[in-house]
């Protein structure tokens, strides 16, 4: 049993989990100050970073760590607040788009300066430029293995970038 408990893989996973939780703990107060929870912020950020500020609901679900019904509930709350809307897909009546609206874009624009400063301070400043590039490359390889649809619906540069910050990603 001792060999299993001392396995360095447990240490690595523990360090990763503690780091992720710690970064989230640093970022969430500024997001919560705007009346958002993490998943709501992640949806707004993903839509703002997507071409035309829109994603098919199925692609948004593929990008998130939620079920389809979980994403629908988040989108419903954001629609109720006037931060985004739904649009029917003209070419496929079965598909619906989530589209960020002006109020949602304004909220993201308000949140991002502080959010980016926190990312800089707590994630990037402790690393050299080379380490930051290596970390991004490593995380992308792991993300693509465990979440191959993480960039579903993203176009061009967004598909090649890491998952949105605060989403855990």
C-alpha positions as CSV (number, residue, x, y, z in Angstrom):
1,X,0.0,0.0,0.0
2,X,2.8,2.4,0.8
3,X,4.2,2.1,-2.7
4,X,0.8,3.1,-4.1
5,X,0.5,6.1,-1.8
6,X,4.0,7.3,-2.6
7,X,3.5,7.0,-6.4
8,X,4.8,10.2,-8.0
9,X,1.7,10.2,-10.3
10,X,-0.4,11.0,-7.3
11,X,1.9,13.9,-6.4
12,X,1.7,15.3,-10.0
13,X,-2.1,15.1,-10.1
14,X,-2.3,16.6,-6.7
15,X,-0.1,19.5,-7.7
16,X,-2.2,20.1,-10.8
17,X,-5.5,20.0,-8.9
18,X,-4.1,22.3,-6.1
19,X,-2.8,24.7,-8.7
20,X,-6.0,24.8,-10.7
21,X,-8.1,25.3,-7.5
22,X,-5.7,28.0,-6.3
23,X,-5.9,29.9,-9.6
24,X,-9.7,29.6,-9.5
25,X,-9.8,30.9,-6.0
26,X,-7.8,34.0,-7.1
27,X,-10.0,34.7,-10.1
28,X,-13.5,34.0,-8.9
29,X,-14.0,36.9,-6.5
30,X,-13.6,39.4,-9.3
31,X,-16.0,37.4,-11.5
32,X,-18.5,37.0,-8.7
33,X,-18.4,40.7,-8.1
34,X,-20.2,41.0,-11.4
35,X,-22.8,38.6,-10.4
36,X,-21.5,35.6,-12.4
37,X,-20.6,32.1,-11.4
38,X,-17.7,30.4,-13.1
39,X,-19.7,28.6,-15.8
40,X,-21.6,31.7,-16.7
41,X,-18.3,33.6,-17.2
42,X,-16.9,30.7,-19.2
43,X,-19.9,30.7,-21.5
44,X,-19.7,34.5,-22.0
45,X,-15.9,34.3,-22.6
46,X,-16.2,31.4,-25.1
47,X,-18.9,33.2,-27.0
48,X,-17.0,36.5,-27.0
49,X,-13.9,34.7,-28.4
50,X,-15.8,32.9,-31.1
51,X,-16.3,34.1,-34.6
52,X,-19.4,36.4,-34.7
53,X,-19.8,36.0,-30.9
54,X,-21.8,32.8,-31.5
55,X,-21.6,29.0,-31.1
56,X,-24.0,26.3,-31.8
57,X,-25.4,25.0,-28.5
58,X,-23.9,21.5,-29.3
59,X,-20.5,23.1,-29.9
60,X,-20.7,25.1,-26.7
61,X,-21.6,21.9,-24.8
62,X,-18.6,20.1,-26.4
63,X,-16.4,22.9,-25.2
64,X,-17.7,22.9,-21.6
65,X,-17.4,20.5,-18.7
66,X,-21.2,20.3,-18.4
67,X,-23.9,18.2,-19.8
68,X,-26.2,19.5,-22.5
69,X,-28.9,20.3,-20.0
70,X,-26.3,22.0,-17.8
71,X,-25.2,24.3,-20.6
72,X,-28.9,25.0,-21.4
73,X,-29.5,26.1,-17.8
74,X,-26.5,28.4,-17.9
75,X,-27.5,29.9,-21.2
76,X,-31.1,30.3,-19.9
77,X,-29.8,32.3,-17.0
78,X,-27.7,34.5,-19.2
79,X,-30.6,35.0,-21.6
80,X,-32.8,36.1,-18.7
81,X,-30.2,38.6,-17.7
82,X,-30.0,40.0,-21.2
83,X,-26.3,39.0,-21.7
84,X,-26.9,36.7,-24.6
85,X,-29.7,35.4,-26.8
86,X,-30.5,32.3,-28.9
87,X,-30.8,32.3,-32.6
88,X,-32.2,29.6,-34.8
89,X,-29.8,28.2,-37.4
90,X,-31.0,29.1,-40.9
91,X,-29.5,25.9,-42.5
92,X,-30.5,23.4,-39.8
93,X,-33.7,23.8,-37.9
94,X,-32.4,21.3,-35.2
95,X,-29.6,23.7,-34.3
96,X,-29.7,26.8,-32.2
97,X,-26.9,29.3,-31.6
98,X,-26.0,31.0,-28.3
99,X,-25.0,34.6,-29.2
100,X,-23.4,37.1,-26.9
101,X,-25.2,40.4,-26.9
102,X,-24.0,44.0,-26.3
103,X,-24.5,43.7,-22.5
104,X,-22.6,40.4,-22.4
105,X,-19.7,41.9,-24.3
106,X,-19.7,45.0,-22.1
107,X,-19.6,42.7,-19.0
108,X,-16.7,40.7,-20.4
109,X,-14.9,44.0,-21.3
110,X,-15.3,45.1,-17.8
111,X,-14.1,41.8,-16.2
112,X,-11.1,41.1,-18.5
113,X,-8.6,43.7,-17.4
114,X,-8.7,42.4,-13.8
115,X,-8.9,38.8,-14.9
116,X,-5.9,39.2,-17.2
117,X,-3.9,40.9,-14.5
118,X,-4.7,38.0,-12.1
119,X,-3.6,35.5,-14.8
120,X,-0.4,37.4,-15.3
121,X,0.3,37.7,-11.6
122,X,-0.5,34.2,-10.5
123,X,0.2,32.0,-13.5
124,X,2.7,33.8,-15.8
125,X,4.9,36.0,-13.6
126,X,6.3,33.0,-11.7
127,X,7.4,31.4,-15.1
128,X,10.0,32.4,-17.7
129,X,8.6,33.1,-21.1
130,X,9.9,29.7,-22.3
131,X,8.3,27.9,-19.3
132,X,4.9,29.6,-20.1
133,X,5.2,28.4,-23.8
134,X,6.1,24.9,-22.7
135,X,3.2,24.9,-20.2
136,X,0.7,26.0,-22.9
137,X,2.0,23.3,-25.3
138,X,1.8,20.6,-22.6
139,X,-1.7,21.6,-21.5
140,X,-2.8,21.6,-25.1
141,X,-1.6,18.1,-25.7
142,X,-3.3,16.8,-22.5
143,X,-6.5,18.8,-23.2
144,X,-6.7,17.4,-26.8
145,X,-6.4,13.9,-25.4
146,X,-9.0,14.1,-22.7
147,X,-11.3,16.6,-24.4
148,X,-10.9,16.2,-28.2
149,X,-14.0,18.4,-28.8
150,X,-12.8,21.3,-26.6
151,X,-12.5,23.6,-29.5
152,X,-15.7,22.4,-31.3
153,X,-17.1,25.2,-33.5
154,X,-14.1,27.5,-33.0
155,X,-12.6,29.0,-36.1
156,X,-9.0,29.7,-37.0
157,X,-6.8,30.9,-34.2
158,X,-9.3,30.1,-31.5
159,X,-9.2,26.4,-32.3
160,X,-5.4,26.5,-31.8
161,X,-5.5,28.4,-28.5
162,X,-5.8,26.8,-25.0
163,X,-9.3,26.6,-23.5
164,X,-10.6,29.9,-22.1
165,X,-9.1,31.0,-18.8
166,X,-11.4,30.7,-15.8
167,X,-12.9,27.6,-17.3
168,X,-10.8,25.9,-15.9
169,X,-9.8,26.6,-18.9
